[in-house]
Amino acid sequence: MDLGLTGKTALVVGGGRGIGRATVRLLAQEGAHVAVFSRTASEVDDAAAEVRAIGRKAFAASVDVLDRPKFHAAFDAAQSALGAPSVLVWCVAPFWKPTRLQHLPDEELDQLLATDLSAALVACRRALDGMLELQFGRLVLVGSLVSQVGIAGGTAYAAAKAGLEGAVRALSVDYARRGITANVVSPGFTASERLEQRLAGDPEQREKLVRHTTRRALVTPAEVAEAIVFLCSTRAAAITGTVLEVTAGAHLNTLW
Ligand SMILES: NC(=O)c1ccc[n+]([C@@H]2O[C@H](COP(=O)([O-])OP(=O)(O)OC[C@H]3O[C@@H](n4cnc5c(N)ncnc54)[C@H](OP(=O)(O)O)[C@@H]3O)[C@@H](O)[C@H]2O)c1
């Protein structure tokens, strides 16, 4: 199936590793030129080198999405190098540790919402200008299953992810007639390097997460990337304002 991505420019924010990196790879394999943003320079450089090795153009920027002037400068530079992105994938993972709201300091609460919600909307706003000119755009924001199910100590993280879901519904109303769709991909526990490291010393917890899935195996970053890239494609023109869950059934299997 041709996804219609050949020659399109994509920006993956949070594309240095994990789900974002898998998405960068797949977008390039499907023919897109890809700009990659995240803080760790070696990781964005590696991701861009992989895109070039696949035969597409790439741009890498080491940038913290909380540093707005630097983010806007990186966006301008990516646009000069590759053209205006018609695909934006938001895949930033904010740092959070499970904390009940009563113990969550103001600064941590603000930082989490700023990283995972406000910065995502700023990126969408930046990308919309070019998309409106092109009369084509795909906004795909990575949410989380925690917006649907309660997670201990995850009030702020869940609120940010639920905010992304509300945002894509409104965006789809505002921009669908201009050829721009907006969707959330909502993963369950996904075996990214980060999660695997966390679970490495805790096989019991790993087994518990695996048992929650209906297929008895965690989701992989590549599987989440497949869903993201499909929503980025011309094939997904009629899908907007939705939440696509990629959970391996994790929330269906809680009773046994
Ligand atoms: N893995 C899971 O089980 C799971 C489950 C549900 C939802 N999700 C969601 O899936 C997305 C990707 O998660 P992942 O597991 O692939 O995480 P990951 O492997 O840690 O990757 C996250 C990416 O975000 C970048 N990032 C983090 N903070 C940033 C900042 N302030 N500015 C710029 N870049 C930043 C990281 O690079 P730097 O640190 O170098 O900046 C990295 O490239 C996130 O939205 C996460 O909430 C993950």
The ligand as an SDF file (V2000), in Angstrom:
LIG
                    3D

 48 52  0  0  0  0  0  0  0  0999 V2000
    6.9940    3.7980   26.4590 N   0  0  0  0  0  0  0  0  0  0  0  0
    5.7850    3.6930   26.9680 C   0  0  0  0  0  0  0  0  0  0  0  0
    5.4570    2.7160   27.6650 O   0  0  0  0  0  0  0  0  0  0  0  0
    4.7410    4.7460   26.6620 C   0  0  0  0  0  0  0  0  0  0  0  0
    3.4080    4.4670   27.0040 C   0  0  0  0  0  0  0  0  0  0  0  0
    2.4310    5.4150   26.7350 C   0  0  0  0  0  0  0  0  0  0  0  0
    2.7790    6.6060   26.1370 C   0  0  0  0  0  0  0  0  0  0  0  0
    4.0740    6.8630   25.8300 N   0  0  0  0  0  0  0  0  0  0  0  0
    4.3640    8.1500   25.1820 C   0  0  0  0  0  0  0  0  0  0  0  0
    5.0810    7.8990   23.9980 O   0  0  0  0  0  0  0  0  0  0  0  0
    5.9360    9.0160   23.7120 C   0  0  0  0  0  0  0  0  0  0  0  0
    7.3610    8.5060   23.5030 C   0  0  0  0  0  0  0  0  0  0  0  0
    7.7650    7.7790   24.6400 O   0  0  0  0  0  0  0  0  0  0  0  0
    9.0490    6.8000   24.6140 P   0  0  0  0  0  0  0  0  0  0  0  0
    8.7370    5.6900   25.5440 O   0  0  0  0  0  0  0  0  0  0  0  0
    9.4430    6.5070   23.2270 O   0  0  0  0  0  0  0  0  0  0  0  0
   10.0990    7.7510   25.3490 O   0  0  0  0  0  0  0  0  0  0  0  0
   11.6740    7.9550   25.1650 P   0  0  0  0  0  0  0  0  0  0  0  0
   12.2770    6.7180   24.6010 O   0  0  0  0  0  0  0  0  0  0  0  0
   12.1890    8.4690   26.4420 O   0  0  0  0  0  0  0  0  0  0  0  0
   11.7540    9.1020   24.0400 O   0  0  0  0  0  0  0  0  0  0  0  0
   11.2690   10.3580   24.2990 C   0  0  0  0  0  0  0  0  0  0  0  0
   11.8940   11.3820   23.3870 C   0  0  0  0  0  0  0  0  0  0  0  0
   11.4740   12.6810   23.8550 O   0  0  0  0  0  0  0  0  0  0  0  0
   12.6380   13.5210   23.9420 C   0  0  0  0  0  0  0  0  0  0  0  0
   12.4140   14.5710   24.9420 N   0  0  0  0  0  0  0  0  0  0  0  0
   12.0880   14.4260   26.2490 C   0  0  0  0  0  0  0  0  0  0  0  0
   12.0000   15.6310   26.8400 N   0  0  0  0  0  0  0  0  0  0  0  0
   12.2780   16.5620   25.8880 C   0  0  0  0  0  0  0  0  0  0  0  0
   12.3650   17.9750   25.8860 C   0  0  0  0  0  0  0  0  0  0  0  0
   12.1290   18.6950   26.9810 N   0  0  0  0  0  0  0  0  0  0  0  0
   12.6880   18.6090   24.7180 N   0  0  0  0  0  0  0  0  0  0  0  0
   12.9240   17.9000   23.5920 C   0  0  0  0  0  0  0  0  0  0  0  0
   12.8580   16.5480   23.5330 N   0  0  0  0  0  0  0  0  0  0  0  0
   12.5490   15.8890   24.6750 C   0  0  0  0  0  0  0  0  0  0  0  0
   13.7520   12.5320   24.3360 C   0  0  0  0  0  0  0  0  0  0  0  0
   15.0390   12.9970   24.0450 O   0  0  0  0  0  0  0  0  0  0  0  0
   15.9560   13.8460   25.0700 P   0  0  0  0  0  0  0  0  0  0  0  0
   15.7680   13.2870   26.4450 O   0  0  0  0  0  0  0  0  0  0  0  0
   17.3180   13.6660   24.5020 O   0  0  0  0  0  0  0  0  0  0  0  0
   15.4700   15.2390   24.9350 O   0  0  0  0  0  0  0  0  0  0  0  0
   13.4120   11.3510   23.4370 C   0  0  0  0  0  0  0  0  0  0  0  0
   13.9330   11.5340   22.1400 O   0  0  0  0  0  0  0  0  0  0  0  0
    5.7840    9.9730   24.9000 C   0  0  0  0  0  0  0  0  0  0  0  0
    4.8470   10.9690   24.5840 O   0  0  0  0  0  0  0  0  0  0  0  0
    5.2320    9.0790   26.0060 C   0  0  0  0  0  0  0  0  0  0  0  0
    4.4990    9.8260   26.9420 O   0  0  0  0  0  0  0  0  0  0  0  0
    5.0660    5.9620   26.0670 C   0  0  0  0  0  0  0  0  0  0  0  0
  1  2  1  0
  2  3  2  0
  2  4  1  0
  4  5  1  0
  4 48  2  0
  5  6  2  0
  6  7  1  0
  7  8  2  0
  8  9  1  0
  8 48  1  0
  9 10  1  0
  9 46  1  0
 10 11  1  0
 11 12  1  0
 11 44  1  0
 12 13  1  0
 13 14  1  0
 14 15  2  0
 14 16  1  0
 14 17  1  0
 17 18  1  0
 18 19  2  0
 18 20  1  0
 18 21  1  0
 21 22  1  0
 22 23  1  0
 23 24  1  0
 23 42  1  0
 24 25  1  0
 25 26  1  0
 25 36  1  0
 26 27  1  0
 26 35  1  0
 27 28  2  0
 28 29  1  0
 29 30  1  0
 29 35  2  0
 30 31  1  0
 30 32  2  0
 32 33  1  0
 33 34  2  0
 34 35  1  0
 36 37  1  0
 36 42  1  0
 37 38  1  0
 38 39  2  0
 38 40  1  0
 38 41  1  0
 42 43  1  0
 44 45  1  0
 44 46  1  0
 46 47  1  0
M  CHG  2   8   1  16  -1
M  END
$$$$
